């Protein structure tokens, strides 16, 4: 029987330890992101609020009234940046999408302005509300939006699918976001409270873990979540992938797949490659009518 002690939790959740060449993936992402910003029309660092890191980048589609893909980066809510993830824009642009890559404040923040995971979730509702109100000016259709994210971003994408948008902005339909893609997402945050390498930065309380765990929420009344993980990821990430399918059910989560031979970082690159399963799933979501 496995003893789920501190060392076990670190071994399950510390992806940089699990993928020794993780820095090579980050380097490729940064190079690809620089190329994307150089080669595509883009508007960078647009403010969606007045809080820390409340900015987004837009890569407009070639045609007006285009479907919109909002991409949320990972990094365990404590690292990385939207600028590292512009590389997702070219393949989504080729699918006809207007692409929005968002930033958010990072845990733990500062002593004067602490940042928690629920704080970041609220920031994401502000970012999406900005999209609803403004994306038409940039050629996007606010009524046709896919929210996608990796790791922590996948967790946030699932939360946004379940959001009651009327409580955010009365002008937004209650079940506005109806299409989400979570790549290697986390859905029950309670194990992270026992994971040593995350404790100092996340400062995750039991209350916040419950508040911010989509698997502990009621199933969204409308919309679909596609959830995928790399087949080579840790047993815990694979369990999370199955968990949201089990708790929200196949109507809401019609796609729940472990993609063979991919780890926690290579899976994001796979999104950008034509002919891969993940690329096809994204294309399918973009084409589904909200």
Buried (B, 14 or more C-beta within 10 A) or exposed (E): EEEEEEEBBBBBBBBBEBBEEBEEBBEBBBEBBEEBBEEBEBEBEBEBBEBBBBBBBBBBBEEEEBBBBBBBBBBBBBBBBBBBBBBBBBBBBEBBBBBBBBBBBBBBBEEEEEBBBBBBBBBBBBBBBBBBBBBBEBBBBBBBBBBBBBBBBBBBBBBBBBBEBEEBBEEBEEBBBBBBBBBBBBBBBEBBBBBEBBBEBBBBEEEBBEBBBBBBBEBBEEBBBBBBBBBBBBEBBBBBBBBBBEBBEEEBBEBBBBBEEBBBBBBBBBBBEEEBBBBEBBBEBBEEEB
